[in-house]
Amino acid sequence: MAKRLTHKIIWILFLLIMVGCGRNASELNNSMSQITPAYIPFPEPPEPMPNGSAMLTYTMIVPPTFDAVLPFADGLARVRMGDIRFMWDNGVEPPVIRDGIIDTKGNEVVSLVYEWVSDFRNGVAWARMPNGDTFIIDVTGRELFMFPEFWRVDLTRSFSEGFLVFHKQKDNYTTRLYGVIDKTGTMVVPPVYQRILDFNDGLAPVSVGERDSSLWGFINTQGYETIPPQFESVSNFSNGVAPVRRGSWPDIQAGMIDNYGNVVVPFIYGNIMPVQGGLARTYEGGVSESCVGFINTIGDVVVPFIYTDAQCFSEGLAAVETEGLWGFIDGTGCEIVYPQFNFVRPFQNGLAAVAVYNGLNDRYERQYLWGFVNTAGEIVVEPMYEWVGCFSEELAVVNKGAEIFVDAAGEPHSLGGTYKIIDRWGRVMLTLEEFDGVGSAVSEGTLAVNIGRHLDRAYGHWYLPVGGKWGFIRLDK
């Protein structure tokens, strides 16, 4: 065993040396960045399981009775009656939408009487009744605060750092002015801004002026303008800096400021994304002909501008594209996974989903097979599945044989085939042949499941898997 381990260590060191001598090494800037370590320890794979065996079973804890569900978090899950995704033709009235919250036994913690319930953050959420009445509620369903008349909340909003952005209708509902309240309903910022984004790192972007000529600045959690509106667009603060931009598309000049408004990265780039993992994805020049690299929070170029596209860093690695193929680099620019995949997703829990081209289907649409790589660049699950979810709690949901339908936003939806749960070595832990749909990830030992989902028109002209009823199973070892 010791000899085997010694050989493995030597082999890993050899691979690291070879990666360090890759084609980007000579182009790297000497500046280094403090980022999350790229390598997550990957345990030895266990012995293969006997054919036909499984190491998980399941118990149905919430029977499929709902039209939509979200995963459990802190023992609670949002559920909905009434499917808003289906389009109704020929004058047929749409169903009444009812949102609520259930526990892991299926009990209604927040009754299904609301038209919308947001995500809970720090024990509070906002909820709207069908007549427009809006409340702040706690996890027991108790209504803590009722919004005054004409106050509304955008459906995409939830509490952020204990604050909620709302808007007030003005001028016969044609104008919205935005403000901020805390979780008790106390007004922190009156509705005077043309837009307010969510708080992050204690600051929130705000804009003033007409929509076509508005300027952006930042307020703190007391409502004071710490950075007066002066930029054409901004992003949220992260790691003590925020990307800010002057000019309008396509002649944008982007830089970064600190939380005092000091310019720490000059306005010399085409665009800069918020910092993640200590580095910011940055576009060197104009939008149409820009190459992508990464800079740190003081403007040092850490990864040179040699890629056609990139994703943000996650778990110490970032996906990068060159010549139409994707791979992964670490925080110094070394290629951990050489560009070879048609699509990739960010790393989660030490694994990233990757896809390879698999020909055309009968609708002449490009099809792909998905697998997983680890942070050492090893393919641990060969691309063999038509659809995969995310790794969570050491497990991932996959589908073999599914037909894939893509919606208007580019999101894939699976129908048919066989859903399975695999571990991080690709072993099939459980087969779920009896369900027509499943959630994308295991959460708190549970998984959303659907019975009766089918192909039909959704969003007007898109044919997508819709309908059926959703419930939850608990995974048992």
N, C-alpha and C positions, 0 to 999 in steps of 0.2 A: 504493500500500500504506500509506504514511504517513497519507494522508488518511483511508483506511478505518479505520486504528487510532485516529486522533483522534476520528472520529465515534463509534467504539465506546466510548472512554473517557468521552466526554460523555454517552452514553446510560447507561452504568453509574452515573455520578455522579448523573444525574437519578433513576434508580431508587432509589439509596441515600437521596437527599433525600426522595423520596416515602415510602419505608419508614419513615424517621425521623419523618415527620409522621403516621404511622398512628394507629389508634384507641387504641393503648396508650401513646403518648408522654406524654400528660398525666398518666398514672397511675404513671409510673416513679418509684421512689425515687432520690434523688440519689446514693446509695451505688453504687459500681461494684465489679466483681469481677475479679480476675485469672484469666482463663480462656484456654484455647487459642483463637487467632484463628479466627474463623468462616469466613474465606474461604481456600480452597485454590486456588492458581492453576490455571485450567482452560485447557489449550492450545487453539489454533485447531483446529477439526475438519479432518481430512484430506479429500482429494477422495473422492467416492463411488466404491465399487468397481463394476466392470462386473457386470451381471446374471449370476448363476450362478457367479461366481468366489468363491474363498475364499483366505484368507491363512494358514491353518493346516492342517496335516495331523496325523495321530497315528500312534503306534506302540504296539502292545499289548506292555507290558512285564511284566505279571503276568496270565496268563490267568484268566478267571472260574472260580474253584474254591472260593471261600469263601462262607460263609453270612452274614457281616457283616464290614465293614471300617471303619476310621477313616482320615482323611486322613494323608498323609505329613507328618512333622515331623522335621527334622534327619536326613532320609534313612531314617527308620524308620516303619512303620505297624503298628497293632494289627489283627489278623485273628482271625476266629473260625470254627470248624466247629461246626455245631449251631445252629439258629435258635430262640432262646428266645422270640421274639415270637409264634410260632404256638401255638395251643391244641390240645391233643390230647384227643379225645373217645373214648367207648366203651372205656375202659380201656387205650388204646394208650400204651405207654411213651414218654416224651419222649426226644429224642435226647441223647446225651452231649455236653456243652459242653466245647470245648477252645479256649483262648485262646493266642495267641503273638504274636511280632513278626517281620516280614519286612523285608528291604531292597528297594531299587528293582529288583533283579533277581529278586525272588521267593524269595530264599534265607531259610530260617528262622534268624534271629539268636537268637531265644528260641523254643525248640521248643514246638509245640502240645501240651503235656502238662498245662497248668494249667487250672483251672476259671475263673479270673479273673486278668487282668493289668491293673494300673492304668496311667494315663498316666505317662510318664517325666517327671520334674522334676529338673533338675540332675544328670542321668545315673543316677538311681535310680528304681525303682518297687517296688511290692509285688505279690506273686503268691501265689495260693492253689491248692493241689492238691485234687483231688477228695476226698481223705480228710480235708481240713481243715488239713493242714500249710501254714503260711504263711511266706513268705520275703521278705526284701529282696533284689532282684536289680539288677545293673547292665546296661548296654546290650549286653553280650556274652552275657547270660543266666546269668552266674555268680551263684550264691546266696551273698550276703554275710552273711546273718544269718537264723537260724531262730527264729520266735516260740515262746515257751514255751507249754505246754499251756493251753488255755482263753483265750488271747489271740486276739482277732479284730479285723478292720477292717471298717467299713461300706463297702459297695461304691461309694458315691459319693465316697469319700475318695481323695486323692492327696497326695504330699508338698507342703507349703506352706512356703516360706522355709526349706527344709532339715529340716522336722519333719513327723512323721506322728502323727495322733491315732489311738489304738487303744482298745479296751475289753476288759475282763475280765469273763467271766460269773461270776455269784455267785448263791448261794441257789437252786441247782437250775435255773439258766438263766433265772430270772425277773427278775433284776436285772443291770444293766450299770453298771460304774464305768469312767470314762474317764481315760486318761493320755496322755503324749506321749513319743515316742522320737525320736532323731535318725537320720540316714541310715546310721549304723553299727550301730544297734540299741541304743545306750546310752540308758537311761531318763533323761529330763529331768524328767518329772512322773509320779509314781506314780499308779496308777488309784484315785483317791479322789473324783473329781468326778462329779456326776450327768450333766453334759454338758460337752463342750469343742468349740468351733468352731475353724476353721483360723486360723493366724496371718496377720496382715496388719499392716504397719508395725511389726513386732516385738512385737505384743501379740495375745493370743487371748482371746476371751470364755469364761468358765467359770461353771458354775452349781452351787449346793449346795442341799440340802434335798429334800423330796419333790417329785415332778413337778408337782403341782397348786399348790404354794406355794413353788417354788424362787426363789432370788435369784441375780442375775448380777453378776459382776465381771470383772476382767481379770488375766491373768498375763503375765510377760515370757518371753523365750526361755531364761532360767535357771530358770523355774518358780516365781518369787516372785509373790505376789499384790500387784501394784502398785496396784490399785484393788479394795478388798474387795467381796465380793458384797453388793449393796444395792438393785439395780434389778430390776423385774419382767421386763424384757426389754431387750436391747441389740443393736446391730449392730456390725460390724467397724470398726476405725479406718481412716480415710482422710484424707489431708491434715492429719494431726495432731489430728483430732477424731472422735468417735464418737457416733451417736445413742443415747440411752438413754431408757427409758420407765418411768413409774410408773403403777400401777393396772392394771386388766385390761379387756379389751374388753367393752362399747364405751366405757368411761370411761377412756380412755388419755390421759395427759399426757406429752408428749414434749419433750425438750430435747437439748442436746449438751454433752459434757465434753471437756476436753483430756486428754493422756496422763498428767497428774498427778491426774486426778479432779476438777479444778476445773470448775464449771458455767460454760460460756461462752455458752450459749443457754438462757434460762430455760424452765421446764416450762409452756409456754403453748400448745403446738400439739397437734393431734390425732395427728399422726405425722410423723416425719422419716426420710427415706431416707439412706443413706450418700452422702457427698460424691463427686461425679464432675465433673471439669472445673472445680473450684473452687466449685461450687454444689450445694446439697442440695434435692432435690424435697421439698416440705413441704405437709402438709395442715393447713389453717387451723383447722378445728373437728372435731366428731364425725365418725365414719366415714360415717354415712349421709347427711350433708348438708354434707360438707366441700368447699371449693374448694381448688384446687391452685395453688401458686406456688413460688418458689425463694428461698432465703436463702443468704448466704455463711457462712464459717466463724466469723464473730463475731456472727451473728444479724441482720445487716442484710437487710431485704427488698429484693431486687434485682428480682425479677419479682413483681408483685402477685398476689394470690389471686383470679384471675378465670377460671380454667380448670376444666373438669369433670374432666380427667385430664391426665396428662403422663408422658413418659418422661424418663430421665436424660440429661444432656448427653453428647454424643459428637461429637468433632471441632468443638467450639464451638457446636453447635446442639442444641436439644432439641425433640422432638415434643410438641405440645400439642393438646388436644381441646376444642372448644367447639361446642355444639349438634349433637353427633354426628359432627362432621367434624374431621379432623386436618390440622395444618400444622406449621411449624417456626419457632422464635424463636431469636434470638441471646442472648448473655449479658447484654444490657441490657433484654431483653423486646421488642425490635422484631421484628415478624413478617416473616421472610425469605420464608416460603412461607405464603400466606394459607390458613386452614383450608378444605380443599376435597376431601380424600380420605377414603375409608371406613376404610382401614388404612394405616399407615406402619411402617417399620422404622428403627432408628437409622442414622446415617451411618457408612459404612465406606469408607475410601479415597476420600473426596470425593463419594460418591454414596449416596443412600438410596432404597430400594424403596418405591413408593407404589401404592395400589390404588383402583380405582373400581368401583362396583356394575355388574354385567352381567346382571341378571335371575335367574330361577330355573331350576334344572336339572330333569330329569324326576323327581327325588326331592323336588322342592319345597324345595331348599336354595339359599340365596343364593350366587351365583357372582360372582367378581371378576376384573378384568383388571389386570395389574401392569405398571408401568414404573419409571423412575428420574428423580429430580431431583438437581441439583448444589447445592453450598453457596451459590451465588448465587441460588437459587430458580428456576432454569430447568429446564423439563422437557426432558431430553436424550434420553430414550427414552419415547415415547408409551406409555400403558398399552394393551398389546395381547396380553400373554402370560398364560396361565392359571396359570403357575407360574414363579417366578424364584428363583435362589439369591442368593448374596452376591457382590459385586465383590471380586476378589482377584487380584493380579498383573495388573491392568488388564483383567481379563476377568470375565464373569459367565455362568453357565449358566441358560438359560431354556427354556420349553416352550410351544409353540403347539399348541393343540387337545387338551390333556390333560384327562382327567376327574379331578376333585379329590375326595379322600376325607379327612375330618377325624377324627382319633383322639380319645380321651377327654380328652387334655390340650389339645385345640384345635389341634394341629399338622396342617398340610395335607400330604397325600401325593398325588403325581401318578401317573397311569397312562395309557398311550397317548399320542397326539400325537407331536410330533417335538421332540427335544431339540436345542438349538443353543447355540453359544458366541458371545457378542457382545462387542464392545469398548465403551469408555465413551461412544462416540457412537451406539451402537445398530447398528453394522454387523455383519452375520453373518459371523463368521470361520471357522466350521466347523459343519457339520450332522452330527448323530449319529443317523441314522435306524435303525441296526442294533441299538441298545440299548434295553432295556425299563426302564432306570432309570439314573440318574447321581448322583454326589455333589452336594452343595450348593455347593461352591466348588473352584476350582483351587488346588492346594497344591504348591509346589515344582515347578511345571511339569507336575504329574500330575493326573489326575482318576479317581475311582472310577467304574466302570461295571458294569451288571448285565445279564445275559441270562437270561430265563425268569421274571422277576417277573410275578405274576398276582394276581387278586383272590380272597381267601379270608378265612375267619374268623380274626380275631386278637384276643387279649385277651378271649376268650369270646364276645362278641356283636357286636363291631365288625368290619365288612367293610372290609379294608384291602389295599393292594398288599403282598404278602409273597412270600417264596420267591425262586427263581432263585439264581444264583451271581454273586459279585462278584469283580472283578479291577481292574486299573489300566491306563490308557493314559498315554503321555507325549505332550504337545503339541509339535509341531515346526513351526518357521516355514519 
